């Protein structure tokens, strides 16, 4: 059996920072509010974890920024099929506001995505066999 992983200061600080992001609903905040929150929280984290080196504090900031503003927005409304909408900022990143107005799902029905031609060809082959 392998050795148990022991968390270091950076691991604990990262976990705590992500926990703060979740508890404070930072993901739903406006960009300006996120920035202000992050500056204050990183100052708090530097006081709470004084053993962190400057490069580790920079890494914490980078991780937090990536988590708060990922390449693909948080939430099930952001899919590859509506990428143009969320990349252009036309859709909310998360929450029910980003869902389709008529309540329809953002992804097509599975029956719509199946092509009929391969199915018909398979049926013809089994009928002739």
Number of C-alpha atoms within 10 A of each C-alpha: 3 4 5 6 6 7 9 9 15 17 12 11 21 19 13 13 20 16 11 13 19 13 10 12 10 17 18 16 13 9 13 9 11 18 15 10 15 19 12 10 16 18 12 11 18 16 11 11 15 11 12 18 13 11 9 16 21 13 14 22 18 12 16 18 14 11 15 22 15 12 9 13 20 18 14 13 23 23 16 11 11 13 14 13 14 18 14 8 10 10 19 18 23 16 12 13 11 17 19 12 9 6 8 9 11 15 13 10 9 7 8 8 9 10 9 10 9 10 10 10 11 10 11 11 9 8 8 6 5
